[in-house]
Amino acid sequence: MNIFGIGLPEMAVIFTIALLVFGPKKLPEIGRSFGKALRGFQDASRDFESEFTREAKQLEEAVANKPEPEKLAAAKEDTADS
């Protein structure tokens, strides 16, 4: 098990130190808070990614639907001749 580059022995040491520092009664509350913060970060990241993807798609569609300069020049010449 390797999470964030931390293996199982390192996680056990971190958990033991946290248990000694915060105590067994405070540790579940801290874990819950950390989980909520991580969940909020994941939601924000997912929202940002979907917004970015949507904007990129709109930009691609706008570029694809943009008339070419040659067609614009020909259209200007046609209106100037009239």
Beta strands, then each sheet from edge to edge (+ up, - down):
end
